[in-house]
């Protein structure tokens, strides 16, 4: 094997080092060129970006200008449409009979308008048309419920047209074809019904409202727009020709807290209060001795946080079950707000549907209890005592002079001035144990608040006859307007 000459090996090493050095120098030169190209590219990019920003800013300003112009055009179109609507309204009321359309989506609120419809049907100067329509409460759910409303009206022999769920696309055409002089809708919430029946889309006719609740006892509840009082100043209220309210106290609130200053409000009483007064008592526990004491327990739906926060069912249900179990000599009927069952299906509910069903099975197993889902007014009329966490129920119970225990949840929406009057007629407690003590005293010795209830009811709802007063106001207002045409 040949041996490497040390000198040769050294020369080869020097050669390799020189070659590597040259390669490094070459790489350095190449890197310098790359860096120079990168710097040039960055400079070009910066200039281009600046130009693009400038151009985008210019485009943005032009788009903003176009948007403002479009908004202005939209406002002008709204003004033209409103003017056209007013002009159209000025040209009506010339029929022999006023055509009044009632859009009905909630059977539980029928008592607010039912007697008005009945009175109009008996007169030659009115042509009332009832239409059953679907609802989608809050605008989130698919339309439903028209079938229930239809069956409810049919059972009461109320002639009506139907807008079935599958016919929603015809809603606008239907209402225009009916050509009403006046349209009543059952609630102020536009989101509860088809867009064709919103305040904006019915601006061409006269809108009217009889609130579905007899009276609002609380301050403003949260809603999706800045309104001082969403019970009195929603879109429908503002667009309405007439809004009917229970008394002068509500009228005073409307004058203080609405955009329109309450100009469209008329204080007449409330037809639902009159319907309650006419209710025939009926008790679900058949065969119970007349001498047995009867307690109606009504639970509100607002068991979550963020609405009016009155509902206490999650914390009171087991205690109410214990009360019924330990007092077999007293009848207990449980009824709840129609919306409560839907709340149980929501993922954030502290009580789910399965838990409620299990609890309900225990409740109905007792011989002295019942669960009631029908019309609550006859049961309320038959009760000796009412226990409730709901603001509406503690109002309606007083109309029927029922001793009432108010299960009050901490942190609920504050009462307004009317609510402060209402709670003077009820016994306020924070738990079922306290309710039991008060109930025992009332059932044995009577209700010390009975006279307060009587005075409150008279002040809030006046004498019977609200529906007739509503019809009289419509006749008078229509005649005045016709005289100005």
BELCOR-V578308 format. One record per run of one state. SS is the DSSP state (hx for helix, st for strand, lp for the rest). FROM is the first residue (numbers start at 0). TO is the last residue. Records with the same first field share a line. If there is no record, write none. Layout:
# BELCOR-V578308
SS=FROM-TO ; FROM-TO
This chain:
# BELCOR-V578308
lp=0-4 ; 90-96 ; 104-105 ; 112-112 ; 121-124 ; 133-133 ; 135-135 ; 139-142 ; 144-144 ; 155-159 ; 163-163 ; 178-180 ; 185-188 ; 192-193 ; 197-198 ; 202-204 ; 210-216 ; 218-233 ; 239-240 ; 245-246 ; 257-263 ; 267-269 ; 277-291 ; 299-311 ; 326-328 ; 336-338 ; 344-351 ; 365-367 ; 371-375 ; 382-383 ; 388-391 ; 399-401 ; 407-413 ; 415-415 ; 425-425 ; 429-430 ; 445-448 ; 461-464 ; 484-484
hx=5-89 ; 106-111 ; 113-120 ; 136-138 ; 145-154 ; 164-177 ; 189-191 ; 194-196 ; 199-201 ; 234-238 ; 247-256 ; 270-276 ; 312-325 ; 339-343 ; 352-364 ; 376-381 ; 392-398 ; 416-424 ; 431-444 ; 449-460 ; 465-483
st=97-103 ; 125-132 ; 134-134 ; 143-143 ; 160-162 ; 181-184 ; 205-209 ; 217-217 ; 241-244 ; 264-266 ; 292-298 ; 329-335 ; 368-370 ; 384-387 ; 402-406 ; 414-414 ; 426-428
